[in-house]
Amino acid sequence: MSNNELSSEYAMKTSKKQQEAPPTPELPDFTGEFRSVHCFCHCDSLVLAATDTKVYLFNPTIKDVVTLPDSSRNKVPGYTERPIGFGRDPRTGMYKVVRSLFGSTDCKTGIVSMGMEVCTVGSPAPPQWREIAGDQPYAPVSSVPAQSVKGCVYWIVDDTNFEPRSRGLLRFDLVDEAFNFISLPSDLSDLGDDDNDNEHFNLSVLHGELSLTGYRVNEPNDVHRLVVVWALMEDGASSVWEPRHTLYVMEPCHPIAFLPGTLMLRFNRKLCLYDLQSRELANACELIKMRYRRHGSAELEPAWKHVYFCNVIPYMESLVPVGAHMA
């Protein structure tokens, strides 16, 4: 057989395989199901999207999605942006979605009771919400996504209604379903109440460790911000923050990934690479120039005309369906 004949036969077999290949799966069409997404959380290969109507857990790689059931335990009407998070229970290997509950209001004090409900995904039974025993000691900040690492979920505490102010993190253990309070690094926790405009902190998971990024303006006229990245080291009942990196940037930023000698930082509308040795900052991606594929369309389209904020989360691909994530 000549080379031309071999090439023709190979091309025919390749074309036949391509025709027989299954179509690329697509996520369901969510048109009309919700108006806004107020939170994205991630753990391993799964992403959680909390909207103003439903909570979805999906695997973007295989376009698999599970819609969590509704819950009627929340007693504050119209409040859809409740703090939420999820992570893997290391004892069972299953994933738990945890969400704050707001109960009745004390007529004398005006204090609203708080609790937590849990929905387990991956068990033989259909997912259902259940309320845990014990009250939630602090209200998390709903605008900052929770982070999950080593079998615990962490939120930043909303201390605006507490006297004295309680700056720190709320930790929820997915195994024993108990709460703990973790103080901030001393460089942040000792700031007064009037310093809110000049300091900020955020959470991320870098190299399998819970990391806290805090920044402040050094001087009133200084355009640069001093950014410090701490890692939380926990040993039983004790928690210690260890400083890992110090950065100098001109805008608030959020580290999302650690690369050899480099930190990937998310700014408002762009991703940048920060060289830890030279302290040079290089643009990696202009988020407002991204293109996307609308559901049911094969064409890439420009992003929305007005993009005010972009959220970026790290993600690890997996071919395992959402409901099959078990040990």
C-alpha positions, 0 to 999 in steps of 0.5 A: 500500500502506498503512502498516499493510500495509507494517508487516505485510510487514516484520514477516513478512520479519523473522520469516522471516529470524529463523527461517532464521538459523543457531543460535548455536554452542556450545562442546563439553560438557567435562563429565567431561574435567577437574576443574580449570583452573589457567591462562588465557592470551590472545593477540589473539583466542585464549584458552588453557586449561590443565587437569589433563588437556588443553590447549585453545585456543579462540576464544570469539566463534565457539565454536571450540576445538582440543584440543592433543595429549598429550605424554609428554616430562615425566618428573615424574609427577603434576605437571600444573600446568606453566608454560605460555604462548602467543603469535604468531610474527611471522615466520610469523604462526602461534601457538606454545604453549610449556610447561615440561618437567621431566626426570630428577633428578641423584642427587648434587645433587637438581637436576631438569633443565628444558626447553621443548616447543613446539606450533605451531597454524595450520600445514598439519600437525596440531599436535604437541609438539616439544622445543626445543634447549637447557635452560631456565635458570630455572623459571617460577612456574606460578601466575602466567599468562604474558604474550605481547607483540611475539613473546615470552612472559614468565614470573616466575622461581621463584627459591625454590631458587636461591642467590643469589636471582634475581628477574626474568623469563624471556623466550622468543623465539618466533622464534629459540626462545631464552631470556633473563633480565630483571631486575626494576626496582631498587625490587623487585630489591633487596629482601631474602629476608625482604621477601616478605610486604610486596611482590608483583609481577604481569604484564600487557599494557597498550597493547601493552607488557609491564607489571609491577605491584609493590606493598609496604606502606609501614609495618607499620601502614599499611593502604595499599599503594604500587603502581607500574606499570612498562613494559618498553622493549627495544631489541636486547640492552638492557631498561629498566623505565620507571615509568608509574603510581603508585597507592594502594590498600588491597588487592593489585590487578592492572591489566588494561586502560588506559582514557583517564585510568583504569586497570581493576584486578582485585581478588580478587572485583571490578573497579574503575576507578582515576582516575589524576588524582583517585586515586578508586576506583570499583567496576565489577563484583562478580565473585561476583554474575555469572551464567552459562549452563550448557552446553545451557541457555538460562537464566542461573544464579547463580555457584557458591555459594563463589567464592574467586577470579575471573580476568579477562583482556582479549580482542579478538573475531575471527571467524577459526577457531583453526586458520586463524590464519596470516599 
